Amino acid sequence: MAKKGNEIKFPSEEKYELASQLKSALVSVPANIAEGCRRQHTKELAYLLSVALGSLSEVRYYFLLCKDIGYLSEEAYNELQQECIDIDKMLDSLILKIKNQLNESI
């Protein structure tokens, strides 16, 4: 995602606005996954994976916005969205597996 993300052409006035928000959301996805993996309880992992999904949705919106206002090409946007969809599916699958394990242990 980082390679295509570098294709976003932010004007200088956006350097600390939209670009900063996008970077923050991008960093939040793996950071929440990493934090969840180090937690002591499975419920906390599931929660932080859900937070990562929320951040991923934010990233997808920012990519759409960048495309719509002309900062990102259609081709780069489509590739980035596909990567987001793939990550979304993996997180959804992992969350479902964890929730099923939690339900079985009750």
Number of C-alpha atoms within 10 A of each C-alpha: 13 9 9 13 17 11 13 18 15 17 9 9 9 11 12 10 11 15 18 12 14 20 14 14 20 21 14 19 23 15 15 19 20 15 13 22 16 11 12 9 10 16 15 15 21 23 15 22 25 19 17 25 23 16 21 23 17 18 24 22 14 19 21 19 15 21 18 13 8 13 17 22 14 14 11 19 23 15 14 21 18 14 14 18 15 12 15 17 13 12 19 16 12 14 20 13 13 16 15 11 12 13 9 8 7 5
